[in-house]
Amino acid sequence: MPLKLYNTLSRKKEVFKPISKVKINFFVCGPTVYDYSHLGHAKTYVQFDMIVKYLRFREYKVNYLQNITDIDDKIIKRANESGENWKKVSKEYEKFYKEDMKALGIDSVRRYASATDHIKEIISQVRRLIKKGYAYKISDGWYFDLKKDKDYGKLAGRTSLGAEDSVSRIDENKGKRNPGDFCLWKFSKPGEPVWKAEIGDGRPGWHIEDTAITEKEFGPQYDIHGGGIDLIFPHHEAEIAQMESISGKKPMVRYWMHTDFLKMNKEKMSKSLGNFKTIRDLLKNHKKSTIRYLFASTHYRKPIEFSEEALENAKNSVERLKNLVSELKDDKKTNQKYLEEFQKEVDDDVNLPNGLAVLWTLLRDKDAKGKLKTVEKIDRVFCFDLLKREKEGITKEVRKLVNQREKLRKQKNFLEADNIRHKINNLGFIIEDTEKGVVVKRK
Ligand SMILES: [Zn+2]
């Protein structure tokens, strides 16, 4: 059974065929580092983390690249408000972002690439667009002329004439040829960050950094580009326009993958709407495994409604999984039947919720062999740390009490045994007497 991916460009599931047998080049839009990341970002990055980990489970070598937008109007605004240097602001929030990602168990990214480390490549792209007649200059910078690109709109299913609604606040200028034309290179105003350039001293527009970075790292064509669905238009559409106009090679990207929103009170979680929770705040009271379970239990192309109740359910599910795993005996082999079943389900456009269902069935299957090794392998995709409990949890003190209680029960001294049970409870653990013996769990 082949792996299939839903491609936003063709609007259907396609059999995945990488460009090269050696490795898959995979790019996901990273953050603009001007504030703390919220849970909406966490959904995108956790889901892509699991997608990449699944590709690695399928033994593909994935070269996962993310950009860091460390120069942007929002950063400059933030720096002006706080009276700090823009570079200090972006460096600080980049550090926070990476800490948050680590805390969420996101360790699949091979390389982070900052916009400000690619100014030379960005200028080179703008120059090539100018030379080929796709770019024009007005008072505040160089713009991409949408009329010159007949393909514009193919990703989002719009035409260049319908691009007016995409006019972002940062690219407004009355001198533009078409309302949807986007800025490639901005001439810096006094006091703004500036880079010397023959095309005029200035700073990069938003969309051009991605194509400059991916062209340098991957070349003009690569396998997979991911991001949240709100980036399809105009951001990803603009990327296609830039890169395909420069190189003349199509498609720039073979498979476009987009994750749907995290919602809160039925609206997209976003900073501008004010209905957001930062990743940091949430991690104060919740484990990463809870958050990862929440994002694994709904398909990445569907929205998730965030609530405390949803988190609580996710937390309980992870606990139940851990309890089932804690009872497993060591075995040397994996269960091939279940591994194949897992792969068959997840191969359908990285259907992790169905994969999760296979994991549950495996753990509830009394006759299945090789459970522990199989769970270990599957959990490399989810990273719920299902096998970690033994190492982190039960202390020597608790184990001693459990053994004491066992002795007392054998002597039929149930009263004293029950006292010890209370002591164990007070230490934060519960014990269950099962057919196979005593099971100790964290409360
Ligand atoms: Zn991007």
Residues whose N, C-alpha, C, O or C-beta is under 5 A from the ligand:
A	BS01	ZN	C29 D210
